Amino acid sequence: MSTKPPSPVAEFPADSLEKIAYAVVADIPAEEVNDRNRLGYCLWGWLSERHGTLLQTVRSAGVRSTLAPEEIVTRIQQQLEKRGISVS
């Protein structure tokens, strides 16, 4: 019996919302990597749909961080504006 190699992984383009969302939260201090991944996923959902506020999105992600949710929102807003994405 032989083992097949894993399927190749197709990366998202650098300008896709998925890449942007995860890149924006990459520098947010979190207790675990999954906290940051969950925050990136919730940010991607917010960027896609724009339901609620960014603060609600950060709070619903439940990220465990040394930063307050308001500070996380400020950092995310700054990073999104650098990439030319309007937050308001």
N, C-alpha and C positions, 0 to 999 in steps of 0.2 A: 504494500500500500504506500503510495507516495503522497507527499504533502504539497499542495499547490501554494504558490506565493500569494500574498495578500493582494487584493485589488488596489489599483493605484488611487490615490486621493487627489481629487481635482480641487485646487485652491480657488477661492473667490478672487475676482479682480481687486486690485488695491483700492479702487474707487467705489466699491460696492458698500452698501449700508452695513453689511455683516462685518467686513473688515474694519470699517470706520468705528463701529460701536465697540468692538473688542480692543482696538488700538487706543481708543479714548480712555478706556478704564484700565489699561495695562499698568499705569503708574499709581493707581489708587491702592493704598495699603489695606490689606485684608488678612484676616486670620488664616484662611485657607484659600487655595487656588480656586476651589469650587465657588467660594463667595464671589470672587472676581468674575468667574465665568457666568454665574447667575446674574450678576449686575450687567455684564455685557449683553446677555440674552434679553434682559428686560429693557435695556437701552435700545437694542435693535428693534424690539417690538414697539417702543415708543416712537422711534424715528420712522417706522413704517406706517403706523396708524395715527399717531399724535393724539391719543386718548389720555385725558387727564393732564396733570402737570409733571414736570421732570422730578420734582420733589416727591410726588406720590409714587413715581416709578422707582426711585432710589429706595424709598421706604418699603415698597412691596417686594423688592429684591431681597431684603433682609440681610444685606451685607454686614458682616461683623468687621468693623474697622475702628481704628483709633481716631478717625475723623468723624465729626458730626455729619448727619445727612445733609445739612445746609452747606457745609464745606465741600462735600462730595459733589453736590449740584454745581457749586461755583467752579470747581475744577473741570467738571464735564462741560459746562457752558464755555469756558475758556478754550478748551481743546476743540470743541465743535466750531466755534467762531474762527479759530485758526484754519480750519478746513473749509471755511466758507459756508457753514450750515447755520441758518438762523434758528435760534432757540425760541424766540417769542412767538 
